[in-house]
């Protein structure tokens, strides 16, 4: 049995459904208050719980041989805090798994950057990486480059969200909802992309589906035991190249407006005292404006995953319906 923590998230839901399609026994750990009907299908066992509730975590681990965890507080729900979920919650999860019969824990993580100590998402990922490596559990830590589905939408495009089923950007988190409303469609309607940082910053953009495929395949692969791997997409692109790709795919001129890193740093500091989650979002933009993720495709190639290029991803999204399932917008 494979337990997926964060099973209603963008990547977690994909992992859950991929495992079920391959007849892998999978248990989805969900909150009863979170929409999850789309996970109710043959091969998926739904268990209700919360990382903030140690008893529910321990119960969910019964009979589990592997754990895949993608849970995060990037777009928090009511009552979520970094300390409660990614601090205490992950501590409970790792400790309970180490006491059980779990044979592998796979954790999705983020790139290492010089600003790790300043941004909660990065700070807690580093903390939980250390916890997992010191726990005695066999582990796989997957540090993922920039996710195309999210970041290509955050620069002002509605295309990556077409047909999206469980996008992080559609969670009921007011700050993100406001940000998306203000910027959504700028690329398509006005030919403007709002880019964090300089046009020369390079990233190996990877889709959420490819990320889920890679993580799904690491569970049973002996080469992926007790390793930390960096995963990116098939091409390392500058932001300027991304803007050109949008222009080509959409068939209209698109220009980038490049926001200096200091703008996001100032907003991160200003929001921190009273809106830590919003501050964290600005911190993620600060990271994107200052750091690069030029990861190669070695891990994906070794696992037999055919990666999706940014042009192919955008064209595929353009070809989908604009309708979004109810659970995604909830």
Secondary structure as GFF3:
##gff-version 3
##sequence-region A 1 330
A	DSSP	beta_strand	2	5	.	.	.	ID=ss1
A	DSSP	alpha_helix	10	21	.	.	.	ID=ss2
A	DSSP	beta_strand	26	30	.	.	.	ID=ss3
A	DSSP	three_ten_helix	37	39	.	.	.	ID=ss4
A	DSSP	beta_strand	44	48	.	.	.	ID=ss5
A	DSSP	alpha_helix	54	60	.	.	.	ID=ss6
A	DSSP	beta_strand	66	69	.	.	.	ID=ss7
A	DSSP	pi_helix	82	89	.	.	.	ID=ss8
A	DSSP	alpha_helix	90	99	.	.	.	ID=ss9
A	DSSP	beta_strand	104	110	.	.	.	ID=ss10
A	DSSP	alpha_helix	120	134	.	.	.	ID=ss11
A	DSSP	beta_strand	139	144	.	.	.	ID=ss12
A	DSSP	alpha_helix	148	154	.	.	.	ID=ss13
A	DSSP	three_ten_helix	159	161	.	.	.	ID=ss14
A	DSSP	three_ten_helix	168	170	.	.	.	ID=ss15
A	DSSP	alpha_helix	174	183	.	.	.	ID=ss16
A	DSSP	alpha_helix	186	190	.	.	.	ID=ss17
A	DSSP	beta_strand	192	196	.	.	.	ID=ss18
A	DSSP	beta_strand	202	203	.	.	.	ID=ss19
A	DSSP	alpha_helix	208	218	.	.	.	ID=ss20
A	DSSP	three_ten_helix	222	224	.	.	.	ID=ss21
A	DSSP	beta_strand	227	231	.	.	.	ID=ss22
A	DSSP	beta_strand	237	238	.	.	.	ID=ss23
A	DSSP	alpha_helix	239	250	.	.	.	ID=ss24
A	DSSP	beta_strand	255	259	.	.	.	ID=ss25
A	DSSP	alpha_helix	261	272	.	.	.	ID=ss26
A	DSSP	alpha_helix	276	290	.	.	.	ID=ss27
A	DSSP	alpha_helix	298	302	.	.	.	ID=ss28
A	DSSP	alpha_helix	310	318	.	.	.	ID=ss29
A	DSSP	alpha_helix	326	329	.	.	.	ID=ss30
###
